[in-house]
């Protein structure tokens, strides 16, 4: 099957679409048949394990099971816990598998967290985004600051000991003080992990049609620098551009993704990646929930060409603060390091990358787009 396999499960519904969101999500209606969606996921899984991943490298890894599972969306906390339990019981899981579920803090969006814990979820990612109600309104969120605080407390009392808080910066009209207030608010809740990422305007979103007034570059630089200092001073280690962990509580699912590892994608619009004798394949399922449920076994395939492999690897691996070792490049792409050595040495002379490791310097991380341009065919 896969080497250190990961699994991504997509739940495509949410209460309402946020204006900045470009993920595959659709407003939840009362007539959504969650049992039917579960049946589609199970059918999807059976098809992928018997065809898509049948000739994948390291097939004996199936005996180990998935080391990470990530329920994303949409809003997976709208998916009934007992249905999640049925799905997880049908999947091969490693004994110590990290099983993450994204959850929105709105009170109408989650059942008792105890039920999710009993279903097998052992890591929560709570989408706070901001702790200022005025910003939450601009972002189209359906929760407020108090509901985020209550959701974290409820998750802890349910028994969750591995919690991430999602937080955005560079919000409309945001000042340095506002951004640090949000960070301080998140830190005060003592999560094991904080995902702190910059708001970007994505195509085909409401914000793209009606762009909000975002902070100027100088303020954005101040926010990023001060935020990184604050997080480090509170014991949060930055291990990826926008990921910070306390006491080694890294998100192993995302580390596998950033390390160009293989993973199965289940659900409407889900993507996957598999390495086999034919090379590296990308998989994708139908985005529309109706189309997906009509044909859950249908999978689109795209071979990653040799000219794309280097760029795809670098776009992921160089997001990691420590990058990867040079041998990982060959293991994951099948290409020799010598094939990119001229570009790498040129970047090293500019002080943008390390000489003996597939990793940027601090300067290179700041100008990552410039580094990646070297690998565009």
N, C-alpha and C positions, 0 to 999 in steps of 0.2 A: 504494500500500500504506500505509505509515506514515511519519510524520515522525520521523527518528532512531529507527528501529524497534528494539525489544528482543524477546527470545524467552526464555520460561521453560519449561523441560522438567522435569516431575515424575517422579521415580522413587519409587514408593510403598512400597517394602519397606525394612526395617531388621532388625538382629539381634534386637532386642526393643524394646518400647514403653517410653519413659521416663515416669515418673509425672507430669511437668509438661507433657508434650507434647500439644498439641491439633492438630498438623498431620495431614494425611491420610497415615498410615503404618501398615503391617501387617507382622507378623513374617514374615521370609523363610523359605520352606520349600524343601526340596531339589528339589521338582518344579516350581519356577517356571521357565517357559520364556522366557528373556530374548530369544531370537530372535523369538518371537511378539510380545513387547512392543515390540521394535524395529519390526516390521512394522506394528503398530498405530500407533506414533508417526508412521511415514511416511504411513500412510493418513490419519491425523488431519491432518497437515500439508497433504496434497493437498486435502482437503476445505476446510480453512480458507482457503487461498490462493485457491481458486476460488469460494468463496461468502462466508464471513464477511468477508473483507477485499477482496472484489472491487471494491466501490465506496467503499473507504476514501479519506480525503483523501490528497493527495500521492502518487498511485499510482506516479509515476516513481521513488519511493524504493526500489522493488523492485530497480532496477538497482544501487543502492548496496549493498543487502544489510543484514543485521542488524549493528548496531554492538555489541550486547552479547548474550551468551547465558549463561543461568544454569541449571545443573543442580542442582535442589534435591530435598528429600525429606522423610521417608525418609532413606536413605543412598545417594546416587548413586555413591559409591566402591565399592558392591557391583555396579554395572553394568559389564559387561566392556568394557575399553578399545576393543577392535576393533569392538564394536557402536556405541560412541560415535563412532568414526571414520566408520563408514558413514553414521550420521545426519548428522554435520556435513558430510560430502561432498555430501549431497543438499540442503543448505540454502544459500540465497544469503547469503554472509557478506562484510562489508566487509573490506578488506585488513588493517585494524588492529583487528579486532573483539576485544573483551574477552570471553573465554570462561572462565567460573568453574565450578568443581565443588566442592560441599560434600564433606568427607571426615571420617570419624570416626577417631580415632587408634588404635582397637583393632587389634592386629596381624592379626587374622583378617579385617579389613574392607577391606584394600586390596591391590591387585596392585602390582607395581613402578611407582613414580610415573613412571618413564621412559616407560612404555607410554601413560599418560594424556597426557603431554607430546607424544608422537609422534602421538596421536590428534587433537590440536588444542587441548587444554586449556592455557591459559596463566595461569590464576589459581586458586589453591586457597584454600578457606575451611575451616580445620581446627577442629572442634568440641571445644575443650579443656574449656570450661565452668568448671573449677576445677583448681587444681594441688595440692589436698589430697585424699588418697585417701578420707578419712572423708566428705568432702562428695560426692565422686563416687559413693560407695556410696549415700548418701541420695538422690542424683539419679537412681539407677538406671542409671548409665553402665556400659558394658562395657569401659572402659579405665581405666588408672591414670596417675599423673603421669609416670612414666618413659616410658610408651608415647607420650604427647603429645610429650615432648622428642625421642624417637627419630623420630617421624613428621615433625616439622619439619626435623630434620637430614637425614632421608632425602629429603624434598621438595627441599631446597636442593641436595643432592648430585646429584639427578636433573636439576637445571637450572632449577627454578622460581625466579623472581625477583620474583614478586608473590604474597605469601602473607598471608592474613588469619587471625587467631586469634579465635574466638568465646569470649567469657568472660561469665559471669553474676555478678551481685552481689545482695546482699539475700537470701543463701541461708539455710536453716534454722540458727538460732543463730549466724549469722556476726557476728563483731566487726569493728571498724574495722581492727584489725591483720591479721585473716584476709583481709579483702578487699584490703588493700594488698599483702599477701604474694602473692596471686593475680596482681595487676596487675604487680608487680615480676617475677614469674616469667615472665609473658608477654612483658614488655618485654625481658627478658634474652635472649630468643630472636631479637630484632631482626626481627620481622615488619614488613612495609610498612604493615599495616593492622590495627587492633584494633576488633572490635565488642564493646562493653562495655555490657551491658543488664541491667536489673533483672528478677529473677524475679517473675513475676506468676502468681497462681493462676487458671487458665482453667477455664471450665465443662466438664464431661464428661471431666475428667482424673482420675487416681488421687489427685492432690493435692487436687482439689476434694472428693472423697469423704472423704479423710482428711487434712485440712489440717495441714501441719507448722507448727511454731512459728517464725515469721519475726521478724526484728529489729523493734524499735519504731521509730516515725517519727523520733525524735531521732537514733538510730544510723544510719538510712537516709540522713538528710540529711548526717551527718558523712561517711559513706562516699562519697556522690556528690560532695560538695565537695572532699574530700581526693583522690579519684581523678582528678577533672578537673585539679586542680593538678599532680598527679604526671605525668599524661599530657602536659600542656602543657610541663612542664619537661624532658621527654625528647624533645620535638620532634614529638609527635603532635597534629595540628591537628584540633580538633573541628568537623566540618562538618555533622553531623546529631546529633540527640539522643543516639544511642548509637553513633555511628561516628567513628573517629579515624584519620587518615591521616598518614603520614610522607612528606615530599618530594612531595606532590601525588598520592599513590597512592590516589585516591578510587575507590570502587566505582561505576563509571559506570552499571551496570545499575540499581542502587538509586536513583541520582540521577534517572534517567529516570522511575522509578516515583514517587519523591517529588515530582517536578515535574509530575505528572499526565500523563506521556507515555503513548503507546500501546504495547502489547506483545501478542504472541501467547502463549497458554498451551497447551502440548502435554502430554498425559499424564493419567493417572487423577487426577481431582480438580483439575486445573489451571484457574486462572482467567486470563482475558485481558481486554484493554480496547481498544476501537477507536472512533475518531471518524469518522463518515461523514455523509452528507447527512441522515440521520435523527436525528443527535445523537450522544450518547455511549452506547455499548453495552458491557455486561459480558458476558463469555462464561464458561461453566463446563462442564467435562466430568464424566462419571460418576465418583464417588469410588471405588467398589469396583473393584479391578483386573479382576475377572472380567467385570463389566458393561461396563467401558470397552473391554476387548479384544473383547468380543462385538459392540460397536457403536462403534468408534473415530471414526466420522464423525458421531455424534450430538452435537450441541452445544446447550446451553441458553442462551437470550439474555434479557437484562434491560436495558431502557432506563433510563438514569439520568435521573430527572425533573429539571426545572429547580429544584424546591425542594431536591433532594438534591445538585445539582451544586456549589453553593457550599460546603456542609459537606464534601463529599468532597475538593474541591480544597484547602480549608484544613487538613483533617486530614493531608494529605500535605505540602503546601508549607511549612507552618509548623513541620514537624519539622526542616527545613533551617535551620541557624544563620543563614545570610544570606537565607533565604527566596527569593523571586523578585521580578522587577520587576512593576509593576502591569499592564503590557501582557500579560504571560503569563497572567494571570487571564482576560482576554478571549479570548486565542488558544486556551486549553485548554477553556474552558467555553462560549464563544459568548455570554456575558453581559457587560453593560457594568459597569464598575467603579462607576458611579453607583448601581447597584442595591443596593450594600452600603455605600455611603459613610456613611450615618448610623451604622450599627453600628461601622464602622471608626473614625470620628471619636470616638465615645464611648469606644472602647478606647484610642485615642491619648491622650485627656484623662486616662485613668487610668494612663498610662505603661506600657501593656502591649504596644503595637505602635508601629512606626515610622510617621511621618506621610507619607513620600514613597516607601514601598516596602512590598510585601506580605511583611512580616517582623515577628517579635516583637522586643521588647526583651529584655534578660536577665531582667527581672522577668516578662515575659510568657511566656518559655520555661519558667520555673519553675512558672507557673500556667497552663499551656497548656489544660487542661480548661476553665478559666474563660473563656479567650478563645474557644474553640470553641463554648461554650454560646450565644454571641451569634448563631451562624449556624444554630442548630437551628430549623427551621420550626415 
